[in-house]
Amino acid sequence: MVWARRRKAQAYEPRDTLNSLLMGLGSVVAGMLFAGAVAAVMLAAYDVRLATIGWQWWAWIACFVLDDFAYYWIHRSGHRVRWFWASHVNHHSSQHYNLSTALRQSWTSVIALNFLIRAPIAFLGFHPAMIAAVAGVNLIYQFWIHTEVIRRMPRWFEAVMNTPSHHRVHHATNPQYLDRNYAGVFIVWDRMFGTFQREHDDLRIHYGIVKQLGSFNLLWTAFHEWIGMARDVWKAPWRHKLSYIWRVPGWSHDDSRDTSDMIRKRWLARQSD
């Protein structure tokens, strides 16, 4: 905030920052309320484990890498399945990109059940407490990359790790940047699975979501996509109701809306004209 005051005053907006901080606080409260249920699921998976990995130093490294791999798929599903997007969208709803944006976390991630993607790690034989610890480190790592202050890290670091540059792309609404760079810590997952996009220095990034909130109402921030999804399911013909839950965000049975793929496809077509 001190840097922004001197160099880029528009980087912070008081109401937006307050909204992010309150979303972060609510996420902590929700996590405490549902921690027992999450622990029970992970312990159940551990009880039928294939092996007992133990607490050796190498196990911590292996668990961290596996957890980051799981996070990639949790995050990717959070953008490609509307049910999960309803929980994740609030993290993207700020039109500013600063450290407070990192704290704009979901209140409903446990309800969305995306934590189940981590359960196979416990099934392999890693203790749930170890998984929780490395997941916490993963989340802490992602805090510092929510900034415009740092332009580029060293080339070798940019090649392997998630960085502010890579994550700015992820938070952008520019057509060529939509649904890219899902990584938590290691950007190599995006490179491996074809979802990597580098940042272009000559392109101004627009942050937020395709259809901006237009409000600083805290409850609307937390629940607007759940409400929108419920409305769509209620109004949809019977054969399409589940599609409004499990298809990509923006999908509609009459093609009256745009998905990120459609927006990106139109942009690519214009580039080739």
C-alpha positions in Angstrom: 0.0 0.0 0.0 2.9 2.3 0.7 4.4 1.5 -2.7 1.0 2.0 -4.4 0.5 5.4 -2.7 3.8 6.6 -4.1 3.8 4.9 -7.5 0.3 3.7 -8.5 -2.4 5.1 -6.3 -5.2 3.3 -8.3 -3.7 -0.1 -7.3 -5.8 0.0 -4.1 -9.4 1.0 -3.7 -10.6 1.2 0.0 -14.0 -0.5 -0.5 -12.4 -3.2 -2.7 -9.7 -3.8 -0.2 -12.1 -4.0 2.7 -14.2 -6.5 0.7 -11.2 -8.7 0.2 -10.2 -8.6 3.8 -13.7 -9.5 5.0 -13.8 -12.3 2.4 -10.6 -13.6 3.9 -11.9 -13.4 7.4 -15.1 -15.2 6.4 -13.0 -17.9 4.7 -11.1 -18.6 7.9 -14.3 -18.8 9.9 -15.8 -21.2 7.3 -12.6 -23.3 7.4 -12.9 -23.6 11.2 -16.5 -24.6 11.0 -16.0 -27.4 8.5 -12.5 -28.5 9.4 -13.8 -31.5 11.3 -15.7 -32.8 8.2 -12.7 -32.3 5.9 -10.4 -34.1 8.5 -12.9 -37.0 8.7 -12.8 -37.5 4.9 -9.0 -37.4 4.8 -8.6 -39.7 7.7 -11.1 -42.2 6.2 -9.0 -42.2 3.0 -5.8 -42.7 5.1 -7.4 -45.6 7.0 -7.6 -47.6 3.8 -4.2 -46.4 2.5 -2.1 -48.4 0.1 1.0 -47.9 2.1 2.3 -46.0 5.2 4.7 -43.3 3.9 5.9 -42.0 7.3 7.5 -38.7 8.2 10.9 -38.9 6.5 12.4 -35.7 5.0 11.8 -37.0 1.4 8.2 -37.7 2.2 7.6 -34.0 2.9 9.0 -33.1 -0.5 7.0 -35.8 -2.2 3.8 -34.8 -0.4 4.4 -31.1 -1.3 4.8 -31.9 -5.0 1.8 -34.2 -5.0 -0.3 -31.6 -3.2 0.7 -29.0 -5.7 -0.3 -31.3 -8.5 -3.6 -31.9 -6.9 -4.0 -28.1 -6.4 -3.5 -27.6 -10.2 -6.5 -29.8 -10.9 -8.6 -28.3 -8.1 -7.9 -24.9 -9.5 -8.4 -26.0 -13.1 -11.8 -27.5 -12.2 -12.6 -24.3 -10.3 -12.5 -22.6 -13.7 -13.9 -25.3 -16.0 -16.9 -26.6 -13.9 -19.5 -24.1 -12.9 -20.3 -25.8 -9.6 -16.6 -25.3 -8.5 -16.5 -21.9 -10.2 -19.4 -20.7 -8.0 -17.1 -21.2 -5.0 -13.9 -19.9 -6.7 -15.2 -16.9 -8.6 -15.1 -14.5 -5.6 -11.3 -14.7 -5.6 -11.3 -13.3 -9.2 -14.0 -10.7 -8.6 -11.7 -7.8 -7.7 -10.8 -5.4 -10.5 -7.6 -4.6 -8.7 -4.5 -6.8 -8.3 -2.6 -6.4 -5.1 -1.8 -8.3 -1.9 -5.3 -7.9 -0.5 -6.7 -9.7 -3.6 -4.8 -12.8 -2.4 -7.0 -12.8 0.8 -10.2 -12.7 -1.2 -11.0 -16.3 -0.5 -14.1 -18.5 -0.8 -16.6 -19.1 2.0 -18.0 -22.1 0.3 -15.0 -24.2 -0.9 -15.9 -27.0 1.5 -19.5 -27.0 0.3 -18.2 -27.3 -3.3 -16.3 -30.5 -2.2 -13.2 -29.7 -4.3 -11.1 -30.8 -1.3 -11.9 -34.4 -2.4 -9.3 -34.1 -5.1 -6.7 -34.1 -2.4 -8.1 -37.3 -0.8 -6.0 -39.7 -3.1 -2.8 -38.3 -1.5 -4.0 -39.7 1.8 -5.1 -42.9 0.1 -1.5 -43.3 -1.2 -0.2 -43.2 2.4 0.6 -39.6 3.3 -0.8 -38.6 6.7 -3.6 -36.0 6.5 -1.7 -33.8 9.0 1.3 -33.7 6.5 -1.1 -32.9 3.7 -2.7 -30.1 5.6 0.8 -28.7 6.5 2.1 -28.6 2.9 -1.2 -27.3 1.6 -0.8 -24.4 4.1 2.7 -23.7 2.7 1.3 -23.8 -0.8 -1.3 -21.2 0.1 1.2 -19.0 1.8 3.5 -19.1 -1.2 0.7 -17.8 -3.4 0.2 -14.7 -1.3 3.3 -12.8 -2.6 2.5 -13.4 -6.3 -0.6 -11.2 -6.1 1.3 -8.0 -7.0 2.1 -5.6 -9.8 5.2 -4.4 -8.1 7.4 -7.3 -9.3 7.6 -7.5 -13.1 9.8 -10.5 -13.7 11.8 -13.0 -11.6 15.1 -14.6 -13.0 14.5 -16.6 -16.1 15.1 -20.0 -14.4 12.6 -19.1 -11.7 10.0 -18.0 -14.2 10.5 -21.4 -16.0 9.7 -23.5 -13.0 7.8 -21.5 -10.4 4.6 -19.6 -10.3 5.4 -15.9 -10.2 3.6 -12.5 -10.2 3.9 -12.3 -13.9 2.3 -15.7 -14.5 -0.4 -15.1 -11.9 -1.3 -11.7 -13.3 -2.2 -13.6 -16.5 -4.4 -15.9 -14.5 -6.4 -13.0 -13.0 -6.8 -11.2 -16.4 -10.0 -10.9 -18.4 -8.2 -10.3 -21.7 -9.4 -12.9 -24.1 -5.9 -14.5 -24.7 -5.4 -14.8 -21.0 -8.7 -16.4 -19.9 -8.4 -19.7 -18.1 -4.6 -19.9 -18.2 -1.9 -20.5 -15.6 -3.7 -22.5 -12.9 -0.5 -23.4 -11.0 -0.1 -23.0 -7.3 3.7 -23.2 -6.8 5.1 -25.0 -9.9 4.2 -23.5 -13.2 5.5 -26.7 -14.8 2.0 -28.2 -14.5 0.6 -25.6 -16.9 3.5 -26.1 -19.3 2.9 -29.9 -19.2 -0.9 -29.7 -19.7 -1.1 -27.0 -22.3 -2.6 -24.2 -20.1 0.5 -21.9 -19.9 0.4 -18.4 -21.2 3.2 -15.9 -20.8 2.5 -12.2 -20.0 3.0 -9.7 -22.7 4.6 -6.5 -21.6 2.9 -4.4 -24.3 -0.6 -5.5 -23.3 -2.5 -3.8 -20.5 -4.2 -6.3 -18.2 -7.8 -5.9 -17.2 -8.6 -7.7 -14.0 -11.8 -9.2 -12.6 -14.3 -11.4 -14.2 -15.9 -11.3 -17.6 -19.2 -10.0 -16.2 -18.0 -7.6 -13.4 -19.8 -7.6 -10.1 -20.5 -3.9 -10.1 -21.0 -3.9 -6.4 -19.0 -4.0 -3.1 -21.8 -5.8 -1.3 -20.0 -8.5 0.7 -22.8 -11.1 0.5 -23.2 -10.6 -3.2 -19.4 -11.1 -3.6 -19.6 -14.4 -1.7 -22.8 -15.9 -3.2 -23.6 -14.2 -6.5 -22.6 -17.2 -8.7 -24.4 -19.7 -6.5 -27.5 -17.5 -6.9 -27.1 -17.2 -10.6 -26.6 -20.9 -11.0 -29.7 -21.7 -8.9 -31.7 -19.3 -11.1 -30.4 -20.9 -14.3 -31.2 -24.4 -13.1 -34.7 -23.3 -12.0 -35.5 -21.7 -15.4 -33.8 -24.3 -17.6 -35.7 -27.1 -19.5 -35.4 -30.4 -17.6 -32.9 -32.0 -19.9 -30.5 -29.0 -19.5 -30.7 -28.4 -15.7 -27.6 -30.5 -14.7 -25.6 -28.9 -17.6 -25.9 -25.5 -15.8 -24.1 -27.1 -12.9 -21.5 -29.3 -14.5 -20.6 -27.5 -17.8 -18.2 -24.7 -18.1 -19.1 -21.2 -16.7 -21.0 -19.2 -19.3 -22.5 -22.2 -21.0 -26.2 -21.9 -22.0 -28.4 -24.3 -23.8 -29.4 -21.7 -26.4 -25.9 -20.2 -26.9 -27.1 -16.9 -25.6 -24.0 -16.5 -23.4 -20.2 -16.8 -23.9 -17.8 -19.3 -22.4 -14.2 -18.4 -22.1 -13.4 -20.8 -24.9 -15.9 -18.9 -27.2 -14.4 -15.5 -26.2 -10.9 -16.8 -26.9 -11.8 -18.4 -30.2 -13.3 -15.1 -31.5 -10.2 -13.3 -30.4 -8.0 -15.7 -32.2 -10.1 -15.5 -35.3 -9.7 -11.7 -35.3 -5.9 -12.0 -35.0 -5.8 -14.2 -38.2 -8.0 -11.7 -40.2 
